[in-house]
């Protein structure tokens, strides 16, 4: 479902032939240019993919795309976000900035599952999306990191000014669709929950 | 020019086939299990070539553009089907994509070569058209099958990367760009390799043939140089065309990867 909302999968007709439709900001999906749409509605898969490059190059690559040409990579912002989390590899002392920059220089394909989810989330957040489509975003993170990430996303949602400053063209209305198998997390993080425990959740 | 040309008799052909005893004997002695295949392959090869010789003699004698181009089109069609035959994955329009690429390439390159470089009149003169077309098609389909196979393969292996780029706002072209370039590079490796060692490691068949027919080596290499340029350009053009067509078939105008369109063979 998230893939369809992100426009990656074609919206199929239901079994009984009824039509579904997606619209965002008053425009139907068909009226949106997909690259623009996808920078507003950002899909973060559970198992993120990276090219064969360092974490920082992954962050930068996003800005080489035509749809993002008016935005620029901001290393300070990424480091600020990373500081909010005490990543397992960065040890106990999470005030040590050096440890965070070290993550940026590591090959993206060799970082741990939890780190990969952090990087993928930040990669999406860089683009100031309005809606995040999150598929089990903390599934590979330990309890502590999960809490920290939830807090950070909470700040993003509330547009907390020091960590997520509201830019000129940035929207102040933010939302996410959060898919999780953890009901407690959903109660913490979501206003409305829908459970798809039917046959296969189609 | 033809003063020292030896016309081969049937007896000589038969005598040459004795060499296959080596292959068959070897297969029996060390149990390769290829003896039957060698016999079938030898018979098929001989029959196919005799038939082609007969057919070409006939078309040469007719010297009728409709027939000449008809046979050329037939060769092109077979070539485009063969190119697809070696791929491990398929999509609905793959044969059409291959045909359009091979035909477009062959037509453009052959016209350029016959009319522009060799200045044959009429340009469809069978003595020049068929040998050159054969070489152009042979090289084009190597490029096409390698490029197609590589592109479809990397789409399935690197699907997550492609969709990651799409989710971050990439156009389908931006998301597939790296795969397209990689496929094109793969498809052209044999062409550039053979060009690099041309004349040192390999003495090309056409040149050897001309020398056997009595043409001086210095003259024969001049033809060979032209032919190498022609077939290299054909491989580049054909591979590019087929990869772009495959890209268009496998991505929607809504910048979606239509992964379901890719099917594995068998």
HADDOCK unambig.tbl for C-alpha pairs under 7 A between the chains (distance, minus, plus):
assign (segid A and resid 6 and name CA) (segid B and resid 167 and name CA) 6.96 0.50 0.50
assign (segid A and resid 8 and name CA) (segid B and resid 256 and name CA) 5.26 0.50 0.50
assign (segid A and resid 9 and name CA) (segid B and resid 256 and name CA) 6.71 0.50 0.50
assign (segid A and resid 34 and name CA) (segid B and resid 254 and name CA) 6.05 0.50 0.50
assign (segid A and resid 34 and name CA) (segid B and resid 255 and name CA) 6.47 0.50 0.50
assign (segid A and resid 35 and name CA) (segid B and resid 169 and name CA) 4.07 0.50 0.50
assign (segid A and resid 35 and name CA) (segid B and resid 170 and name CA) 5.70 0.50 0.50
assign (segid A and resid 35 and name CA) (segid B and resid 171 and name CA) 5.86 0.50 0.50
assign (segid A and resid 36 and name CA) (segid B and resid 169 and name CA) 6.19 0.50 0.50
assign (segid A and resid 38 and name CA) (segid B and resid 167 and name CA) 5.63 0.50 0.50
assign (segid A and resid 38 and name CA) (segid B and resid 168 and name CA) 6.21 0.50 0.50
assign (segid A and resid 38 and name CA) (segid B and resid 169 and name CA) 5.22 0.50 0.50
assign (segid A and resid 39 and name CA) (segid B and resid 168 and name CA) 5.83 0.50 0.50
assign (segid A and resid 39 and name CA) (segid B and resid 169 and name CA) 5.21 0.50 0.50
assign (segid A and resid 42 and name CA) (segid B and resid 167 and name CA) 6.40 0.50 0.50
assign (segid A and resid 42 and name CA) (segid B and resid 168 and name CA) 6.83 0.50 0.50
assign (segid A and resid 43 and name CA) (segid B and resid 167 and name CA) 5.97 0.50 0.50
assign (segid A and resid 49 and name CA) (segid B and resid 160 and name CA) 5.68 0.50 0.50
assign (segid A and resid 49 and name CA) (segid B and resid 161 and name CA) 5.29 0.50 0.50
assign (segid A and resid 49 and name CA) (segid B and resid 164 and name CA) 6.24 0.50 0.50
assign (segid A and resid 50 and name CA) (segid B and resid 161 and name CA) 6.24 0.50 0.50
assign (segid A and resid 51 and name CA) (segid B and resid 161 and name CA) 6.62 0.50 0.50
assign (segid A and resid 62 and name CA) (segid B and resid 168 and name CA) 6.56 0.50 0.50
assign (segid A and resid 65 and name CA) (segid B and resid 169 and name CA) 6.90 0.50 0.50
assign (segid A and resid 65 and name CA) (segid B and resid 170 and name CA) 5.63 0.50 0.50
assign (segid A and resid 67 and name CA) (segid B and resid 169 and name CA) 5.73 0.50 0.50
assign (segid A and resid 67 and name CA) (segid B and resid 170 and name CA) 6.73 0.50 0.50
assign (segid A and resid 124 and name CA) (segid B and resid 168 and name CA) 6.85 0.50 0.50
